[in-house]
Amino acid sequence: MRSLAKFLFEAGMLKKMRRTGYPFLGTGNESVADHSFRAALLGYMLALQQPELDAPKVALLLLHHDLAEARTGDLNYMQKRYAKADEEKAIEHQVRDLPEVLAESVRSLTREFNESKTPEAMLARDADQLDFLIELKEQKDLGNKYADDWIRYALKRLQTDAGKELAREILTTDWTEWWFEKRDDLWAPPNGENGDK
């Protein structure tokens, strides 16, 4: 259990590790763990709509896909032109003290995601990009004039029909639509009444 405790402390670094592309975009900010959480949820929900896919496996692929970044950091597209992270070495060092059944699970899931050959891995890769697309759409809605250029390239990386379909919906949905109902009775009720109905 000591080795598992150490591994979990290390995985917790992803809550502190910032995604490094946003300074180049000029707006936006999230941790690697923030990204992995929504990507896993997104991938799981997309996979549930496709009975032939193993939805829990898609979620697990996404929960593991950036674990190496606790050691390598998050290299953005500019940085990757000049530096290469040895993610396989990082994963090996992360799991070397874990019981073999746990170590092999981490190795196998990260390998499957990176190879992107199974239907689950292809959907997981799309979910990784779709989470980024959601962030970009939010930045666009908030007025970032560069977000459209980034969105164009994120769309080109999508592989699955389900990923492409969800991308279309993301791009036509205002980021506040889930909560901001444009109703006078909610925001300007008569006589100062509580408008939350």
Salt bridges, closest charged atoms under 4 A:
GLU10 OE2 - ARG71 NE 2.59
GLU30 OE2 - ARG19 NH1 3.68
ASP66 OD2 - HIS35 NE2 3.70
ASP66 OD2 - HIS65 NE2 2.99
GLU92 OE2 - ARG107 NE 2.64
ASP97 OD2 - LYS6 NZ 3.76
GLU100 OE2 - ARG107 NH1 2.91
GLU104 OE1 - ARG107 NH1 3.08
GLU104 OE2 - ARG111 NH1 3.95
GLU112 OE1 - LYS57 NZ 2.76
ASP128 OD1 - HIS35 NE2 2.56
ASP128 OD1 - HIS65 NE2 3.13
ASP131 OD2 - HIS35 ND1 2.57
ASP131 OD1 - ARG38 NE 2.49
GLU135 OE2 - ARG38 NH2 2.91
ASP141 OD1 - LYS137 NZ 2.70
ASP148 OD1 - LYS140 NZ 2.95
GLU181 OE1 - ARG183 NH1 2.89
ASP185 OD2 - ARG183 NH2 2.75
